[in-house]
Amino acid sequence: MSHTAATTTGPSRFYNWLPRTIDRRVRVFAWLSFLAEVLIIATGGAVRLTGSGLGCPTWPTCTAESLVNTPEMGIHGVIEFGNRTLTGLVGILALIVVVLVWRMRAERRDLFTLALIVLGGVVAQALVGGVTVLTGLNPFIVGFHYVSSLTLVCVCAAFLVRMNAAPGPRERAVPRWYAITAHVTTLALGVTIVFGVLTTGAGPHSGDADAGRNGFNAEVLEHVHAWPGYILFALVLTLTVVAWLRHLPTRTWTTTLLGVVLVQVAVGLYQARNGLPELAVGVHMVLAALAAATMTAVVLHLKAPRTASLGGGAGASDPAFAARTAHS
């Protein structure tokens, strides 16, 4: 075999196989990466809510003598090691997405940057998970671990949104006051999540019978956590109604967010009135991540490519849009 033929069938052939534009391969693995990030929040919640946080008492191995869980460790070892194993899958999927967008990294620098952030974030999350175990499930580190996971879900959601958008300069596609309200809504969501994390850190679900709590009054925090939640609901309702009345490009996502927030409020009320049942708390955690991901989509739809037509989400330079929003 000639040198040229060998080269063609080696790295060059793989490079030529990589997509030049967004195709089905990129879409499938981007969605798998997003779903895996959500799933690891669910399994992380299961670890905590079943008291399996120290099912593997050390890190990076499961025990001092074994890389994996042993039969003597029981179900807690299975649950904790299963969550650690899923971290590997999340990392592999993140790496695949990076590889798939490698060839278009110059033209789609936004996607390549987001993919790198996810990959680096997964590695960082694994290290934070190790610190969580080594500190005996310190509630503040556990909370940071959750918020970090939720952030990666948002980055994956941003990739999904930008994946379907045209590259290039973007401009505001909604009235200025509406964009400001959307950002205030993001702040309300963030505050709600932070107080939710603190509330959980003060509650009964520590992840292990011997794990400490953060020392705050859980009953007081439940009420404090609810206040920004209700403000969030009012803001999302406002964004949704206005989006439909003015045919804004955010209307589909604000409607989705409104649905998620409504379910989240209902689950929150249920768990608060029924002694924080484990399943309800776990659902509440996952819904918070989905709400944050949907909010990310809303924010990214505040702007549109400058070349977009009005029907597809006009930019502010569109004459019809400008006339409609000049005094907004």
LINZI-V811690 format. One record per residue. N is the residue number from 1. OMEGA is omega in whole degrees, -180 to 180 (NA if undefined). NEAR is the number of other C-alpha atoms within 8 Angstrom. D_CENTER is the distance of its C-alpha to the mean C-alpha in Angstrom with 2 decimals. Layout:
n=N omega=OMEGA near=NEAR d_center=D_CENTER
n=N omega=OMEGA near=NEAR d_center=D_CENTER
This chain:
n=1 omega=-179 near=4 d_center=48.74
n=2 omega=179 near=5 d_center=48.74
n=3 omega=-179 near=6 d_center=46.42
n=4 omega=-180 near=6 d_center=45.04
n=5 omega=-180 near=8 d_center=44.29
n=6 omega=180 near=9 d_center=42.60
n=7 omega=-178 near=10 d_center=40.39
n=8 omega=-178 near=9 d_center=39.54
n=9 omega=-180 near=9 d_center=38.47
n=10 omega=-178 near=8 d_center=36.52
n=11 omega=-179 near=8 d_center=33.67
n=12 omega=179 near=9 d_center=34.78
n=13 omega=178 near=10 d_center=34.51
n=14 omega=180 near=9 d_center=30.92
n=15 omega=180 near=8 d_center=30.14
n=16 omega=178 near=7 d_center=31.88
n=17 omega=-178 near=6 d_center=29.83
n=18 omega=-177 near=11 d_center=26.56
n=19 omega=175 near=12 d_center=25.53
n=20 omega=179 near=7 d_center=26.77
n=21 omega=179 near=5 d_center=24.63
n=22 omega=178 near=9 d_center=21.56
n=23 omega=-175 near=7 d_center=22.84
n=24 omega=-180 near=6 d_center=22.00
n=25 omega=-180 near=8 d_center=21.17
n=26 omega=-178 near=12 d_center=18.44
n=27 omega=-177 near=11 d_center=17.02
n=28 omega=-176 near=8 d_center=17.22
n=29 omega=175 near=11 d_center=15.63
n=30 omega=178 near=12 d_center=12.77
n=31 omega=177 near=9 d_center=12.03
n=32 omega=178 near=9 d_center=12.82
n=33 omega=178 near=13 d_center=10.46
n=34 omega=-179 near=11 d_center=7.47
n=35 omega=179 near=8 d_center=9.29
n=36 omega=178 near=10 d_center=10.06
n=37 omega=177 near=12 d_center=6.73
n=38 omega=-178 near=13 d_center=6.62
n=39 omega=-178 near=8 d_center=10.30
n=40 omega=172 near=11 d_center=10.42
n=41 omega=179 near=13 d_center=9.00
n=42 omega=-179 near=12 d_center=11.78
n=43 omega=175 near=9 d_center=14.27
n=44 omega=175 near=9 d_center=13.67
n=45 omega=178 near=10 d_center=14.44
n=46 omega=177 near=11 d_center=17.40
n=47 omega=-177 near=15 d_center=18.63
n=48 omega=-172 near=13 d_center=18.80
n=49 omega=176 near=12 d_center=20.15
n=50 omega=-180 near=9 d_center=22.80
n=51 omega=-176 near=13 d_center=24.02
n=52 omega=-175 near=15 d_center=23.21
n=53 omega=177 near=13 d_center=21.62
n=54 omega=176 near=15 d_center=24.77
n=55 omega=167 near=12 d_center=25.54
n=56 omega=-169 near=14 d_center=25.62
n=57 omega=180 near=9 d_center=27.39
n=58 omega=-177 near=12 d_center=26.99
n=59 omega=11 near=10 d_center=24.86
n=60 omega=175 near=6 d_center=24.55
n=61 omega=-179 near=11 d_center=27.01
n=62 omega=173 near=13 d_center=26.85
n=63 omega=-180 near=12 d_center=30.28
n=64 omega=-177 near=7 d_center=32.82
n=65 omega=-172 near=5 d_center=34.62
n=66 omega=177 near=9 d_center=32.03
n=67 omega=-177 near=9 d_center=28.93
n=68 omega=178 near=8 d_center=27.92
n=69 omega=-180 near=12 d_center=28.39
n=70 omega=180 near=8 d_center=31.97
n=71 omega=-178 near=5 d_center=33.54
n=72 omega=-177 near=4 d_center=34.81
n=73 omega=176 near=10 d_center=31.32
n=74 omega=-174 near=8 d_center=30.88
n=75 omega=-180 near=6 d_center=27.82
n=76 omega=177 near=15 d_center=25.94
n=77 omega=179 near=14 d_center=26.30
n=78 omega=-177 near=11 d_center=25.13
n=79 omega=-178 near=12 d_center=21.91
n=80 omega=-180 near=14 d_center=21.09
n=81 omega=177 near=13 d_center=22.15
n=82 omega=178 near=8 d_center=20.25
n=83 omega=177 near=12 d_center=16.96
n=84 omega=180 near=8 d_center=18.20
n=85 omega=180 near=8 d_center=19.19
n=86 omega=176 near=9 d_center=15.83
n=87 omega=177 near=11 d_center=14.62
n=88 omega=179 near=8 d_center=17.33
n=89 omega=179 near=9 d_center=16.20
n=90 omega=179 near=12 d_center=12.67
n=91 omega=179 near=11 d_center=14.69
n=92 omega=180 near=8 d_center=17.17
n=93 omega=178 near=11 d_center=14.90
n=94 omega=179 near=13 d_center=13.39
n=95 omega=179 near=9 d_center=17.07
n=96 omega=179 near=9 d_center=18.23
n=97 omega=177 near=13 d_center=16.06
n=98 omega=-180 near=12 d_center=17.53
n=99 omega=-177 near=9 d_center=20.94
n=100 omega=179 near=11 d_center=20.72
n=101 omega=-176 near=15 d_center=20.15
n=102 omega=-174 near=9 d_center=22.67
n=103 omega=-179 near=11 d_center=25.62
n=104 omega=-174 near=12 d_center=24.17
n=105 omega=179 near=10 d_center=22.78
n=106 omega=-179 near=6 d_center=25.52
n=107 omega=-179 near=6 d_center=25.13
n=108 omega=180 near=10 d_center=21.32
n=109 omega=179 near=9 d_center=20.60
n=110 omega=-179 near=7 d_center=17.42
n=111 omega=-180 near=12 d_center=15.95
n=112 omega=179 near=13 d_center=17.53
n=113 omega=179 near=8 d_center=16.17
n=114 omega=179 near=12 d_center=12.50
n=115 omega=178 near=13 d_center=13.29
n=116 omega=179 near=9 d_center=15.07
n=117 omega=180 near=9 d_center=12.40
n=118 omega=-179 near=12 d_center=10.14
n=119 omega=178 near=12 d_center=13.43
n=120 omega=179 near=8 d_center=14.54
n=121 omega=178 near=9 d_center=11.46
n=122 omega=178 near=13 d_center=11.98
n=123 omega=179 near=9 d_center=15.59
n=124 omega=180 near=8 d_center=15.06
n=125 omega=177 near=11 d_center=12.98
n=126 omega=179 near=9 d_center=15.94
n=127 omega=178 near=8 d_center=18.29
n=128 omega=176 near=10 d_center=16.66
n=129 omega=177 near=9 d_center=16.87
n=130 omega=178 near=11 d_center=20.47
n=131 omega=179 near=9 d_center=21.19
n=132 omega=180 near=13 d_center=19.87
n=133 omega=-176 near=13 d_center=22.44
n=134 omega=177 near=10 d_center=25.15
n=135 omega=177 near=7 d_center=25.01
n=136 omega=179 near=8 d_center=25.49
n=137 omega=173 near=16 d_center=22.12
n=138 omega=-173 near=11 d_center=22.49
n=139 omega=179 near=11 d_center=20.52
n=140 omega=177 near=8 d_center=19.36
n=141 omega=176 near=11 d_center=18.07
n=142 omega=179 near=10 d_center=16.43
n=143 omega=178 near=11 d_center=14.70
n=144 omega=178 near=8 d_center=13.71
n=145 omega=179 near=12 d_center=12.42
n=146 omega=-179 near=9 d_center=10.09
n=147 omega=178 near=8 d_center=8.97
n=148 omega=178 near=9 d_center=8.61
n=149 omega=179 near=11 d_center=6.48
n=150 omega=178 near=12 d_center=4.09
n=151 omega=178 near=8 d_center=4.94
n=152 omega=175 near=12 d_center=4.72
n=153 omega=179 near=13 d_center=1.69
n=154 omega=179 near=12 d_center=3.52
n=155 omega=176 near=11 d_center=6.27
n=156 omega=178 near=14 d_center=6.43
n=157 omega=178 near=13 d_center=6.64
n=158 omega=178 near=13 d_center=9.11
n=159 omega=-179 near=12 d_center=10.90
n=160 omega=-180 near=11 d_center=11.44
n=161 omega=-178 near=10 d_center=12.88
n=162 omega=178 near=10 d_center=14.98
n=163 omega=-178 near=10 d_center=16.08
n=164 omega=-180 near=6 d_center=17.93
n=165 omega=178 near=7 d_center=19.34
n=166 omega=178 near=7 d_center=22.55
n=167 omega=176 near=7 d_center=22.57
n=168 omega=-177 near=5 d_center=24.68
n=169 omega=180 near=6 d_center=25.22
n=170 omega=179 near=9 d_center=23.45
n=171 omega=-176 near=11 d_center=24.75
n=172 omega=-178 near=11 d_center=24.09
n=173 omega=-179 near=15 d_center=24.33
n=174 omega=175 near=13 d_center=24.58
n=175 omega=-177 near=9 d_center=27.00
n=176 omega=-178 near=8 d_center=26.45
n=177 omega=180 near=7 d_center=26.37
n=178 omega=179 near=9 d_center=23.70
n=179 omega=178 near=11 d_center=21.43
n=180 omega=179 near=8 d_center=22.21
n=181 omega=178 near=10 d_center=21.50
n=182 omega=179 near=12 d_center=18.04
n=183 omega=174 near=9 d_center=17.31
n=184 omega=177 near=8 d_center=18.96
n=185 omega=176 near=11 d_center=16.76
n=186 omega=178 near=9 d_center=13.65
n=187 omega=179 near=8 d_center=15.69
n=188 omega=177 near=12 d_center=16.58
n=189 omega=180 near=12 d_center=13.08
n=190 omega=179 near=8 d_center=12.46
n=191 omega=178 near=9 d_center=15.86
n=192 omega=-179 near=12 d_center=15.34
n=193 omega=-180 near=10 d_center=12.40
n=194 omega=179 near=8 d_center=14.55
n=195 omega=174 near=11 d_center=17.55
n=196 omega=178 near=11 d_center=15.90
n=197 omega=178 near=9 d_center=15.14
n=198 omega=178 near=12 d_center=18.75
n=199 omega=178 near=13 d_center=20.11
n=200 omega=179 near=10 d_center=18.76
n=201 omega=178 near=13 d_center=20.16
n=202 omega=-175 near=12 d_center=23.46
n=203 omega=-173 near=9 d_center=23.61
n=204 omega=-173 near=5 d_center=25.09
n=205 omega=-174 near=10 d_center=22.17
n=206 omega=-177 near=15 d_center=22.55
n=207 omega=178 near=14 d_center=21.84
n=208 omega=-176 near=12 d_center=25.50
n=209 omega=-177 near=6 d_center=28.78
n=210 omega=-178 near=4 d_center=29.70
n=211 omega=-179 near=10 d_center=26.47
n=212 omega=177 near=8 d_center=26.97
n=213 omega=-174 near=10 d_center=25.31
n=214 omega=174 near=9 d_center=24.56
n=215 omega=179 near=5 d_center=27.80
n=216 omega=177 near=8 d_center=26.66
n=217 omega=-174 near=7 d_center=28.07
n=218 omega=-179 near=10 d_center=25.56
n=219 omega=177 near=6 d_center=27.50
n=220 omega=-179 near=7 d_center=27.53
n=221 omega=177 near=13 d_center=23.81
n=222 omega=180 near=11 d_center=23.20
n=223 omega=179 near=8 d_center=25.10
n=224 omega=178 near=9 d_center=23.57
n=225 omega=-177 near=13 d_center=20.05
n=226 omega=-175 near=9 d_center=21.37
n=227 omega=177 near=8 d_center=22.88
n=228 omega=177 near=12 d_center=19.92
n=229 omega=178 near=12 d_center=18.43
n=230 omega=175 near=8 d_center=21.57
n=231 omega=178 near=9 d_center=21.55
n=232 omega=180 near=11 d_center=18.05
n=233 omega=-179 near=11 d_center=19.54
n=234 omega=-180 near=8 d_center=22.59
n=235 omega=180 near=11 d_center=20.82
n=236 omega=177 near=12 d_center=18.65
n=237 omega=178 near=9 d_center=21.92
n=238 omega=179 near=8 d_center=23.71
n=239 omega=-177 near=12 d_center=21.33
n=240 omega=-179 near=13 d_center=21.59
n=241 omega=-180 near=8 d_center=25.35
n=242 omega=-179 near=9 d_center=26.02
n=243 omega=180 near=13 d_center=23.92
n=244 omega=180 near=9 d_center=26.02
n=245 omega=-176 near=6 d_center=29.25
n=246 omega=177 near=6 d_center=28.89
n=247 omega=-179 near=7 d_center=27.26
n=248 omega=-177 near=11 d_center=24.37
n=249 omega=180 near=13 d_center=21.80
n=250 omega=-167 near=11 d_center=19.01
n=251 omega=180 near=11 d_center=20.70
n=252 omega=-176 near=7 d_center=18.87
n=253 omega=176 near=11 d_center=15.40
n=254 omega=177 near=15 d_center=16.84
n=255 omega=177 near=9 d_center=18.56
n=256 omega=180 near=9 d_center=15.50
n=257 omega=178 near=12 d_center=13.85
n=258 omega=178 near=12 d_center=17.24
n=259 omega=180 near=8 d_center=17.32
n=260 omega=-179 near=11 d_center=14.07
n=261 omega=178 near=10 d_center=15.35
n=262 omega=178 near=9 d_center=18.76
n=263 omega=-180 near=8 d_center=17.76
n=264 omega=177 near=11 d_center=15.79
n=265 omega=-180 near=9 d_center=19.00
n=266 omega=179 near=8 d_center=21.15
n=267 omega=179 near=11 d_center=19.41
n=268 omega=178 near=10 d_center=19.55
n=269 omega=-180 near=8 d_center=23.23
n=270 omega=-176 near=9 d_center=23.98
n=271 omega=-180 near=12 d_center=22.68
n=272 omega=-177 near=9 d_center=24.42
n=273 omega=-178 near=7 d_center=27.64
n=274 omega=174 near=7 d_center=27.70
n=275 omega=177 near=6 d_center=27.30
n=276 omega=177 near=9 d_center=23.57
n=277 omega=-172 near=8 d_center=23.78
n=278 omega=-176 near=8 d_center=21.42
n=279 omega=-180 near=6 d_center=20.10
n=280 omega=178 near=12 d_center=19.39
n=281 omega=178 near=10 d_center=17.57
n=282 omega=178 near=12 d_center=15.34
n=283 omega=179 near=10 d_center=14.69
n=284 omega=179 near=11 d_center=14.04
n=285 omega=-179 near=11 d_center=11.31
n=286 omega=179 near=11 d_center=9.48
n=287 omega=177 near=10 d_center=10.38
n=288 omega=178 near=10 d_center=9.01
n=289 omega=179 near=12 d_center=5.35
n=290 omega=177 near=10 d_center=6.80
n=291 omega=179 near=11 d_center=8.72
n=292 omega=179 near=11 d_center=6.43
n=293 omega=-180 near=12 d_center=5.23
n=294 omega=176 near=13 d_center=9.00
n=295 omega=176 near=12 d_center=10.11
n=296 omega=179 near=11 d_center=8.89
n=297 omega=178 near=12 d_center=11.04
n=298 omega=-178 near=12 d_center=13.74
n=299 omega=-179 near=11 d_center=14.08
n=300 omega=177 near=9 d_center=14.38
n=301 omega=174 near=10 d_center=17.00
n=302 omega=178 near=12 d_center=19.06
n=303 omega=179 near=12 d_center=20.58
n=304 omega=176 near=13 d_center=22.23
n=305 omega=-177 near=14 d_center=24.33
n=306 omega=-177 near=11 d_center=27.81
n=307 omega=-177 near=5 d_center=29.47
n=308 omega=176 near=10 d_center=27.71
n=309 omega=-179 near=9 d_center=30.11
n=310 omega=-177 near=10 d_center=30.00
n=311 omega=-178 near=5 d_center=29.28
n=312 omega=-178 near=7 d_center=26.10
n=313 omega=-172 near=11 d_center=24.71
n=314 omega=171 near=16 d_center=27.34
n=315 omega=-175 near=19 d_center=27.11
n=316 omega=180 near=12 d_center=29.14
n=317 omega=179 near=9 d_center=31.99
n=318 omega=-176 near=10 d_center=32.76
n=319 omega=-179 near=7 d_center=36.08
n=320 omega=180 near=7 d_center=35.23
n=321 omega=-178 near=13 d_center=31.94
n=322 omega=-180 near=10 d_center=33.78
n=323 omega=-177 near=7 d_center=36.54
n=324 omega=-172 near=7 d_center=34.22
n=325 omega=-175 near=9 d_center=32.22
n=326 omega=-178 near=6 d_center=34.92
n=327 omega=-179 near=4 d_center=35.52
n=328 omega=NA near=6 d_center=32.00
